[in-house]
Amino acid sequence: MLVLYLSTISLEWKNIDSDLMQFVSKERRKKINQYFHVLDKKLSLYSALITRIGLSTISGLKHTELYFSYSQNHKPLFLSKPKYDFSISHSNGSIISCISANSPVGADVEKISYPPFDIMDLIFSQPEIQYISNASDVERIFRFYKIWTQKEAYYKMLRIGLTGTATQCNSLNPDLSKLFYTWQEDHYMYCICGKNVSERSLIKLSETEVQNYFIPI
């Protein structure tokens, strides 16, 4: 399992960002151009770019040999080598892309701020709520985002969004918790979910490194 993540993205659209548009699909370019805010544009662009870097790395194909389609629920599918599954998430300046061979994966990232504790009854199971509530004030915040990202990643792996059944899913259950790898870094909580999570390889990229991959200096 290969995981690429970018923890800080700038709020300025530069000429090189326009040049990088040629390396993503027509559908992605259309989506990027529909966004109004620069951050949303860049998150969409760099999400596609780091996923291409990861798929090229793990499959051995050149980034120019990668072809995609879209499922009915708008999930991108990797046509060049369908055995590879990937999941992308971004949140307020950070991006994560998780890629796996022969088994589905899910990924999520959330920026850590004061959580909406009042919605826990709608999303979390009772054991999860107790796990969060029993912690100190500071630790409660981190536990909230740990559980939140795990549930998001799990449901992405299942190809569905958080639904009314989310309260019946206990991410603390040992049979389920072994599917997660969760970590905190740079004011973000990251989580990947999949059968091969123990065989993960993490690669942290910078915006400049992504740019240089496609447009070498």
N, C-alpha and C positions, 0 to 999 in steps of 0.2 A: 504494500500500500504506500503510495507516494502522496505526500501532503506538501503543498506550496502555500505560503501565506505572505501577505504584504500588510504590515501593521500601520503604516502611515502613508497617506496619499495627500498631495498638495491640493490647494483650492484654486489653482491657476491653470487654465487651459493654454498650453504652449504650442508653438508650431510643430514640435516633435509629436505632440499628441494627435494633431491632425494627420501627420505623416503615418502614424501607427494605425490609422483607420483602415489602411489598405490590407492589413494583415488579419482582419476579422471578416466574418461573413457579411453578405449583403443584408441579411436579416438583422444581424447585430448592429450594423451601421445605421439601419433605419430606426432601430430601437434607441440607440444612443442619441440620434438627432431629435427624437421626440421629447427628450428630457429638457427641462428649462434650466435647472441648476447645474453649475459646473461640476460639483461633487458627484451628482448622480450620473452625469455623463462619464466622468473618469472612472467611477466604480464599475460601471457597465463595461467600459472599454478594457480596463485592466483585469477584470474578472475573466474576460474571454482570452486575453493575452497570456495570463499565467496558467490558464487551463491548457492552452496550446503548448506552452513550454513543458508542462507536466506530461501531457499525452505524447509529445514527441520524445521526451526523455524515457518514458516507460515502455513505449511501443517500438522505438528504434526508427520511426518514420521521421522524415523531415517535416518541419512545420508547414511547408508548402504542399505536403501530401495528405493533410488532414481534411476530411470531409464530414459534414454534419447534416442532420435533418432534425425535425421536431416532431414529438409525439402529439397526440390530441390534447394533452394538458400542457403543451408548450415546453415540455422538458427537452433540452437538446440531446440528441442521440449521436454517438460516434460511429459513423458508417465505415470508416477506413478499417477498423478492427473492432467489430461489435462486442468482443468479449470484455472490453474495458468499459467499466462504468465510472461515472464521475458525478460529483456533487459540488456545487458552488454556493457560497454565502458571502454577503458583505453587509457591513454595518458602520455607518458614521466614520468612514475613513479607513476601514480595515477590510481585507478580503482573504478568504480561504478557499482553496480548491483541493479536493480529495479524490484520488484516482485509484481504482483497484481492478485487478484482473479476475474474471470469473465469478465475482460475487458483488452484489449491490452495496453501495456505500451512501452515507449521509454526512453532511457537515453543516456546522452552524457557528456563527460568531456574533457576539453581542457586546456593545460598548457598556461598560459598567457605570451605572449611575444609580440614583436612589430608585429602588424597584417599586413597581405597582403591587405591593403586597395584597391589596384588596381584591385582586383577581385570582388569587391562588386557588380558591374554591372552584373556579371555573376550569382550571387547567391541571392542577396537581392532585395527586392521590393523597389520602390521609397520611400514610407513612412519610411521604415527601414533605407535606405541610409540617408535620411534627419535627422532621429533621431540620427544617429551616427555622421553625419557631423556637426550638430548644437552644439555639446558638446565641452568642453575644450580639449586640447591635451591629457591630462591624461585620462579624462572621456571617450574620443572617443575609447580608447583601451578597456576599460571594456565594453562599449556598444557593440563594435564589437563582443566580445566573448559571451556576453549575447545573442545577436541575432543569432550568429553562432550555439551555443549549442542548442538553442531553435529549430531552423530549423532542425538540425541533429536529435534531440530527437523526433520531430514531425514526420519526415519521417521514422524513425525507428519504431515508433508506427504504422505507416501505412504499415510497412513491405517492404518499398522501400528505396532506397538511394536517395540522393539529385539528382534531375534530371533537365532537361531543364525547367520544370514548377516551379522551386523554386522561380523565380523572381515574380511569380504571387501569391505567398503565403505571406501574411502579418502577421507576428507573433504578431504584435502590435494590431491587431484587437481584440476587447474585447471578441468576441465569441471564439477566439483561445487562447488568452493570459490567459484565466482562466484555461486552461489545463496545464499550466507550473508552476513549482516551480524551481527557479534558485537561486543559491547562490555562493559566492566567498569565497574561503578558501585556505590557504597555496599555493598561486600563481596559483591556478587552478579555473576554472569556471565550475560549475556542473549544470546540468539541468535534470529534470525528466518531463515526459509528460504523461498524462492520465486523464481519467474521474474522478478518485478518488484521485487526487493529493492533495486535501485539507485534506485528511485523512492519510497523510504520517506519517511514523515513521522512523526517521533517526538513523542509528547506525554506528558510526565511529569505525573502527577496526585498530589495528596495526598488523604488520607482525607476531609478537610474539603471539598475541591473536589468530590469525588464526592457527598458528602452534600448540598451546596448545589445541585448539578445537579438532583437529584430533589426536594428539599425546600428551595426558596429561602428565605433568611432575610427 
